[in-house]
Amino acid sequence: MSAIPVGGKIPVTIISGYLGSGKTTLLNQILNEQHGKRIAVIVNEFGEISIDGQLIVHEDDEQLIEFNNGCLCCTVRNDLVDTIDKLVERAGELDAIMIETTGLADPAPVASTFFVSDEVREKTKLDAFIAVIDVVNIAKHLEESVEAQEQVAFADILLVNKTDLATEEQTVAVEKQIRQLNPLASIYRGVGGSANLDQLIGVNAFQLQSKLEIDPKFLEDHEHEHDAAISSVVLREDRPIDMNRFMSWMGPLLQERGDELLRTKGVFNAHGFDERVLFQSVRMLTTMSRLDPWATDSERRSELVVIGRNLDFPALRADFERCVAR
Ligand SMILES: Nc1nc2c(ncn2[C@@H]2O[C@H](COP(=O)(O)OP(=O)(O)OP(=O)(O)O)[C@@H](O)[C@H]2O)c(=O)[nH]1
């Protein structure tokens, strides 16, 4: 990777993209490949608990700052401002700041945070606003979500991800569609964890003037309301979960209601496993993998975040409880 141009200012990369597009995967790639660089990572999740915090490779707790249960673009924006203020005090020690927004974030207020205070403006430089695009689902995201449209329109770099799951024709069609929404951004392709980081970091791609041309009110305070029909619930269980039973419930549920159950992710205390088990879904696509073993002194429990439209919380809780191993 090319050297990050510091020039006295800490470069900031904002990673956006709709739910489940591959933001955390990209962030982990950056952290893995950035040996020797001191990067502060700010992660914002829509749900009440952070699963990403458990999945992001980080060396110490000071390096990873998490905001849960609120969105950087609205409810926890002041927290972001305070955090950036504190981070710039450590300017000498930091090589870069990476921010992963929630999949539902409106991009403009997150980016404009870097222009609100003189000190932040003096000590940081927005390097690029990246939107990660889920090539399989972006057409639906754009159809259903204003935020998804804004993320694409606002980005300096559009990273078309999950190209391993699409044909060449599908990928070209997506590139055409996003090009119509954003004529200026660089468009690159990627498969989770193997993006060309030279194209994404240290690129000096963010131009305030062009953002002001798109949105003349970019630097003003934004009132932002999320799609009220989208909510999240955390399903918790201390008893071990029978993963076969869980999949027999979740598999058909996602097939039937994948357009409403937009995203799930959770770490499981799975019956018969010594390791923590990670389950994720993005609409109908699911993945399951083993993480590291449970620490001997840790409390084993399962926590699954479900994000979607028209969620029936009591029914989800009751069905989840039926997955307890007997
Ligand atoms: N096949 C395939 N799967 C991918 C790729 N990139 C990410 N994934 C998978 O897609 C799922 C979501 O990836 P994440 O990186 O967690 O997505 P995210 O954008 O951080 O998700 P949220 O923070 O919940 O919005 C995970 O199961 C990843 O393993 C890819 O290029 N190809």
The ligand as an SDF file (V2000), in Angstrom:
LIG
                    3D

 32 34  0  0  0  0  0  0  0  0999 V2000
  -19.3650  -13.9570   -1.3190 N   0  0  0  0  0  0  0  0  0  0  0  0
  -18.9580  -12.8150   -0.7570 C   0  0  0  0  0  0  0  0  0  0  0  0
  -19.3490  -12.5140    0.5060 N   0  0  0  0  0  0  0  0  0  0  0  0
  -18.9080  -11.3430    1.0280 C   0  0  0  0  0  0  0  0  0  0  0  0
  -18.0710  -10.4450    0.3340 C   0  0  0  0  0  0  0  0  0  0  0  0
  -17.8130   -9.3720    1.1290 N   0  0  0  0  0  0  0  0  0  0  0  0
  -18.4750   -9.6040    2.2920 C   0  0  0  0  0  0  0  0  0  0  0  0
  -19.1290  -10.7880    2.2380 N   0  0  0  0  0  0  0  0  0  0  0  0
  -20.0020  -11.3850    3.2720 C   0  0  0  0  0  0  0  0  0  0  0  0
  -21.1520  -10.5520    3.3880 O   0  0  0  0  0  0  0  0  0  0  0  0
  -21.5890  -10.5050    4.7360 C   0  0  0  0  0  0  0  0  0  0  0  0
  -21.6410   -9.0590    5.2160 C   0  0  0  0  0  0  0  0  0  0  0  0
  -20.3160   -8.5520    5.2300 O   0  0  0  0  0  0  0  0  0  0  0  0
  -19.8760   -7.3960    6.2370 P   0  0  0  0  0  0  0  0  0  0  0  0
  -18.4820   -7.0180    5.9120 O   0  0  0  0  0  0  0  0  0  0  0  0
  -20.1830   -7.7730    7.6390 O   0  0  0  0  0  0  0  0  0  0  0  0
  -20.9070   -6.2580    5.7900 O   0  0  0  0  0  0  0  0  0  0  0  0
  -21.1950   -4.8390    6.4880 P   0  0  0  0  0  0  0  0  0  0  0  0
  -21.4300   -3.8910    5.3770 O   0  0  0  0  0  0  0  0  0  0  0  0
  -20.1200   -4.5100    7.4570 O   0  0  0  0  0  0  0  0  0  0  0  0
  -22.5400   -5.1580    7.2760 O   0  0  0  0  0  0  0  0  0  0  0  0
  -23.3540   -4.1530    8.2860 P   0  0  0  0  0  0  0  0  0  0  0  0
  -22.3120   -3.4860    9.1420 O   0  0  0  0  0  0  0  0  0  0  0  0
  -24.2500   -5.0390    9.0440 O   0  0  0  0  0  0  0  0  0  0  0  0
  -24.0930   -3.2010    7.4190 O   0  0  0  0  0  0  0  0  0  0  0  0
  -20.6260  -11.3800    5.5290 C   0  0  0  0  0  0  0  0  0  0  0  0
  -21.1890  -12.6610    5.6570 O   0  0  0  0  0  0  0  0  0  0  0  0
  -19.3780  -11.3970    4.6590 C   0  0  0  0  0  0  0  0  0  0  0  0
  -18.6000  -12.5580    4.8620 O   0  0  0  0  0  0  0  0  0  0  0  0
  -17.6920  -10.7890   -1.0250 C   0  0  0  0  0  0  0  0  0  0  0  0
  -17.0110  -10.0420   -1.7460 O   0  0  0  0  0  0  0  0  0  0  0  0
  -18.1690  -11.9740   -1.4980 N   0  0  0  0  0  0  0  0  0  0  0  0
  1  2  1  0
  2  3  2  0
  2 32  1  0
  3  4  1  0
  4  5  2  0
  4  8  1  0
  5  6  1  0
  5 30  1  0
  6  7  2  0
  7  8  1  0
  8  9  1  0
  9 10  1  0
  9 28  1  0
 10 11  1  0
 11 12  1  0
 11 26  1  0
 12 13  1  0
 13 14  1  0
 14 15  2  0
 14 16  1  0
 14 17  1  0
 17 18  1  0
 18 19  2  0
 18 20  1  0
 18 21  1  0
 21 22  1  0
 22 23  2  0
 22 24  1  0
 22 25  1  0
 26 27  1  0
 26 28  1  0
 28 29  1  0
 30 31  2  0
 30 32  1  0
M  END
$$$$
